[in-house]
Amino acid sequence: MCLGLSLSAAGLLVACDDPQPPKKDESPLIVVPTPPPAPSPKLLYLPDGGDKAPPEAPQLAPLAGMPQVGSSSRCPADMVDIRGKYCIDRYEAQLVDTAQGRVLSPYYSPEGRKAKREFGTWSKQALQVGSEQARAKPVPFPPSWQFTERYEPKAVSAPGVLPNGYMTAHDAQKACRNAGKRLCSEQEWVTACEGEQQRQFPYGDKYEWKKCNVFREAHPAHVLHDDASRGHLDPRLNQVSSSAGPLLRKTGTTLECKSVWGNDAVYDMVGNLDEWIDDPDGVFVGGFFSRSTKNGCLASVHAHPPEYYDYSLGVRCCRSQP
């Protein structure tokens, strides 16, 4: 955690978290201009080319006989039962290695060679871009075994952890498969997001600012690089905070952003991280924390191939019921 404090002329403090404490408590804070007092933030840069959403919600079959969560549910404890037909992870995925359960750094690609490359690249570039405070912000260290060992990533659905970004669709598919699960289809994902009441947003029928962690008041690339279109593999991006707290939040901590199913709920399906789904052309859904979208469960991006990755891309998994 960065322990130093910095005060701007606008009177706003911004902090950022490291995966392990720096050797000295002198990590500077990044200053973000205070947003104007408005009901919602101004339009922010869309690094992925924007959302693609249908003009109206897809017509879904009416709910019938949806089992309540409990001992009768055939879903694992870390998943939520959707209509008795399939299960979906309750939270966005944290990644661990399959052999020992060690947590992968959430600030790098789960592929070791990419993590090593990005660490080397940004250890140099971070000193050259952005404001003086931004340049002084250290690049986080991933665990050394990510550079030296061969491992396979596995998706874990757990509350109160930082979900992993920087995933390609192939990474997401592999992580789900190693957990005995799979990527969700778009229809499965949208159905789960809309909840048993089948509403466009996890919390209701109309967009409400701050209910989910989306359309935030700052963009991390603008904070660190003075340009929201640059440096989307910078491992520091998901450490940036604004006046309202961390831009990327731990799983399940946005309490009102829950899609209710019986006595259970799925968290953060809108906002926090975009989530890859099962599509050969590459599609991710839901919106990440700084995406300027009001499409809720219908927000989807079709602008990138499955090989694409950046800080905003994560996953949650599905599993068919027997």
C-alpha positions in Angstrom: 0.0 0.0 0.0 1.2 3.5 -0.8 1.5 5.3 2.6 2.6 8.7 1.5 0.1 11.5 1.0 0.0 14.3 -1.6 -2.4 17.2 -1.7 -3.3 18.9 -4.9 -4.6 22.4 -5.5 -8.0 20.8 -6.1 -7.7 19.2 -2.6 -8.0 15.6 -3.8 -5.9 12.7 -2.6 -5.3 9.5 -4.6 -3.7 6.4 -3.3 -2.8 3.1 -5.0 -2.1 -0.4 -3.8 0.9 -2.6 -4.5 0.8 -6.4 -4.3 3.5 -6.2 -1.6 4.6 -3.2 0.5 7.4 -1.1 -0.9 10.6 -1.1 1.0 10.1 2.5 2.1 6.8 4.2 2.9 7.5 6.9 0.4 5.3 5.8 -2.6 3.7 9.0 -3.9 0.0 9.4 -4.5 -1.4 10.2 -7.9 -3.4 13.4 -8.1 -6.7 13.3 -10.0 -8.7 16.6 -10.6 -11.8 16.7 -8.5 -14.9 16.0 -10.7 -17.6 18.6 -10.9 -20.7 18.0 -8.7 -22.8 16.3 -11.3 -25.3 13.4 -11.2 -22.9 11.3 -13.3 -19.3 11.7 -14.6 -18.5 13.1 -18.0 -18.0 10.8 -20.9 -14.7 8.9 -20.5 -12.4 7.5 -23.2 -13.4 4.1 -24.4 -10.2 2.1 -25.0 -12.0 -0.8 -26.7 -14.1 1.2 -29.2 -17.3 1.3 -27.1 -20.2 -0.9 -26.3 -22.4 -2.8 -28.7 -25.8 -3.4 -27.3 -29.1 -4.5 -28.8 -31.9 -1.9 -29.0 -33.9 -3.8 -26.4 -33.4 -6.7 -24.0 -33.4 -10.2 -25.5 -36.6 -12.1 -24.9 -36.0 -14.8 -22.4 -38.1 -17.7 -21.4 -40.2 -17.1 -18.3 -38.9 -18.4 -15.0 -40.4 -21.7 -14.0 -39.4 -23.9 -11.1 -36.2 -22.1 -10.3 -34.7 -23.9 -7.3 -33.8 -22.0 -4.2 -30.2 -22.0 -3.0 -29.5 -24.6 -0.3 -28.8 -28.2 0.1 -30.8 -29.1 -2.9 -28.7 -26.9 -5.3 -26.5 -28.9 -7.6 -24.0 -26.1 -8.0 -20.7 -25.9 -6.2 -20.6 -23.7 -3.1 -18.7 -21.0 -5.1 -21.4 -20.8 -7.8 -25.0 -19.6 -8.1 -27.8 -21.8 -9.5 -29.5 -20.2 -12.5 -32.9 -21.7 -13.2 -31.7 -25.1 -12.3 -30.0 -25.3 -15.7 -26.5 -24.1 -15.2 -24.2 -22.5 -12.6 -22.2 -19.3 -12.7 -19.4 -18.0 -10.5 -20.6 -15.8 -7.7 -17.6 -13.5 -8.1 -15.1 -12.4 -10.8 -12.2 -14.8 -11.0 -9.0 -14.6 -9.0 -6.3 -16.7 -10.6 -4.1 -19.3 -8.8 -1.7 -21.9 -10.1 -3.2 -25.3 -10.4 -0.4 -27.2 -8.8 0.0 -25.4 -5.5 -2.8 -22.8 -5.3 -0.4 -19.9 -5.3 -2.0 -16.6 -6.2 -1.0 -15.0 -9.5 -0.3 -11.3 -9.5 -3.5 -9.5 -10.6 -1.4 -6.8 -12.3 0.1 -8.9 -15.1 -0.9 -11.4 -17.7 -1.3 -14.9 -16.3 1.3 -16.1 -19.0 4.7 -16.0 -17.4 6.6 -14.9 -20.6 4.2 -11.9 -21.0 4.4 -11.0 -17.3 8.2 -11.0 -17.5 8.2 -8.9 -20.6 5.7 -6.3 -19.2 7.6 -6.1 -16.0 10.8 -5.3 -17.9 9.1 -2.9 -20.2 7.2 -0.9 -17.6 10.1 -0.8 -15.1 11.6 1.6 -17.7 8.6 3.2 -19.3 7.0 4.1 -16.0 9.9 6.5 -15.4 9.2 8.4 -18.7 5.5 9.0 -18.9 2.9 11.1 -17.0 3.3 13.5 -14.2 6.2 13.6 -11.7 4.0 11.8 -9.1 3.0 9.2 -11.7 6.6 8.6 -12.7 7.6 8.0 -9.1 4.9 5.3 -8.6 6.8 2.0 -8.6 5.9 -0.9 -10.8 4.6 -3.8 -8.7 6.7 -7.0 -8.4 4.9 -10.2 -9.3 6.0 -13.3 -7.4 9.3 -14.5 -8.7 8.0 -18.0 -9.6 5.8 -16.4 -12.3 9.1 -15.7 -14.2 10.9 -18.9 -13.5 8.4 -21.8 -13.3 5.9 -23.4 -15.7 2.4 -23.3 -14.3 -1.3 -23.3 -15.4 -3.8 -20.7 -14.2 -7.0 -21.7 -12.5 -10.1 -19.5 -11.8 -11.2 -19.2 -8.2 -14.5 -17.5 -7.2 -14.0 -15.9 -3.8 -15.2 -12.8 -2.0 -13.0 -9.9 -0.9 -10.1 -10.5 -3.3 -8.7 -8.5 -6.2 -9.8 -10.1 -9.5 -7.3 -10.7 -12.2 -7.2 -8.5 -15.3 -4.8 -8.7 -18.3 -6.5 -11.8 -19.7 -6.9 -12.9 -23.3 -10.0 -14.9 -24.1 -7.7 -17.9 -24.4 -6.3 -17.2 -20.8 -9.9 -17.0 -19.6 -10.9 -20.2 -21.3 -7.9 -22.1 -19.8 -8.5 -20.7 -16.3 -12.1 -21.9 -16.3 -11.3 -25.2 -17.8 -8.6 -25.8 -15.1 -11.3 -25.1 -12.5 -13.6 -27.8 -14.0 -15.8 -25.1 -15.6 -16.1 -23.2 -18.9 -16.7 -19.8 -20.4 -20.3 -18.7 -20.3 -22.3 -18.1 -23.4 -23.6 -14.6 -23.9 -27.2 -15.7 -23.3 -26.2 -17.4 -20.1 -24.2 -14.4 -18.9 -27.0 -11.9 -19.7 -29.6 -14.1 -18.1 -27.6 -14.4 -14.9 -26.8 -10.7 -14.8 -30.5 -9.7 -15.2 -31.5 -11.8 -12.1 -34.7 -13.7 -11.6 -36.7 -10.5 -12.2 -35.0 -10.1 -15.7 -34.1 -6.4 -15.4 -31.5 -4.6 -17.5 -29.4 -3.8 -14.4 -28.6 -6.0 -11.4 -30.5 -3.6 -9.2 -33.4 -2.5 -11.3 -34.8 -1.4 -14.6 -33.0 2.0 -14.9 -29.4 3.1 -14.8 -28.3 4.5 -11.4 -24.9 6.0 -11.0 -22.7 4.4 -8.3 -24.9 1.3 -7.8 -22.3 -0.7 -9.8 -18.6 0.0 -10.2 -18.8 1.4 -13.7 -18.6 4.9 -15.4 -16.2 6.1 -12.7 -14.9 9.6 -12.2 -11.4 8.9 -13.4 -9.6 6.8 -16.0 -6.3 5.2 -14.7 -4.4 5.7 -18.0 -5.2 9.4 -17.9 -4.1 9.6 -14.3 -0.8 7.8 -15.0 0.0 8.8 -18.6 -2.0 12.0 -19.1 -3.7 10.1 -22.0 -6.5 7.6 -21.6 -5.6 5.9 -24.9 -2.0 4.9 -23.9 -0.2 2.3 -21.9 -3.0 -0.2 -21.3 -0.6 -2.9 -20.2 0.9 -0.8 -17.5 0.8 -3.0 -14.4 0.1 0.0 -12.2 -3.3 0.8 -13.8 -5.4 -1.4 -11.4 -3.7 0.2 -8.4 -5.1 3.7 -9.1 -7.6 5.3 -6.7 -9.7 8.4 -6.9 -11.5 10.5 -4.3 -14.1 7.7 -4.1 -11.6 5.0 -3.5 -9.9 2.3 -5.6 -11.0 2.2 -9.2 -10.8 -1.6 -9.2 -12.6 -3.0 -6.2 -12.3 -6.3 -4.4 -14.9 -8.9 -5.3 -18.3 -8.5 -3.8 -17.6 -5.2 -2.1 -20.0 -3.2 -4.3 -22.9 -4.5 -2.3 -25.8 -3.1 -4.3 -24.4 -4.5 -7.5 -25.9 -8.0 -7.1 -28.0 -10.0 -9.5 -30.5 -11.8 -7.2 -31.4 -15.5 -7.7 -33.6 -16.9 -4.9 -31.7 -16.6 -1.7 -28.4 -16.1 -3.5 -26.8 -13.4 -5.7 -24.1 -12.9 -8.4 -21.9 -9.9 -7.8 -20.3 -7.3 -10.0 -21.7 -8.5 -13.3 -21.8 -4.8 -14.3 -18.6 -2.9 -13.8 -15.3 -3.7 -12.0 -13.8 -5.8 -14.9 -15.1 -6.6 -18.3 -15.6 -10.4 -18.6 -14.8 -12.6 -21.6 -17.6 -14.9 -22.8 -17.5 -17.9 -25.2 -17.4 -16.4 -28.7 -14.9 -17.4 -31.4 -14.6 -13.8 -32.6 -13.8 -12.3 -29.1 -16.6 -10.7 -27.0 -16.5 -9.2 -23.5 -19.4 -8.0 -21.5 -20.6 -6.0 -18.5 -18.2 -3.0 -18.6 -15.2 -2.2 -16.5 -14.9 0.5 -13.8 -14.1 3.4 -16.1 -16.2 2.5 -19.1 -18.8 5.1 -19.9 -21.7 2.8 -20.5 -25.2 2.8 -19.2 -26.3 -0.4 -21.0 -26.0 -2.5 -17.9 -26.3 -6.3 -18.5 -26.6 -5.6 -22.3 -23.2 -3.9 -22.6 -20.9 -5.9 -24.9 -17.7 -5.1 -26.9 -17.0 -6.8 -30.2 -14.0 -4.7 -31.2 -11.1 -7.0 -30.3 -9.9 -10.5 -31.2 -9.6 -13.3 -28.6 -5.8 -12.6 -28.4 -6.3 -9.1 -27.1 -5.7 -8.2 -23.4 -5.3 -5.3 -21.2 -5.8 -4.3 -17.5 -9.6 -4.2 -17.8 -10.3 -7.8 -18.9 -11.2 -10.6 -16.6 -13.6 -13.5 -16.4 -16.1 -15.5 -14.4 -17.0 -19.1 -15.3 -20.0 -21.2 -15.9 -20.8 -24.9 -15.5 -23.6 -27.0 -16.9 -25.7 -28.9 -14.4 -26.0 -32.6 -14.8 
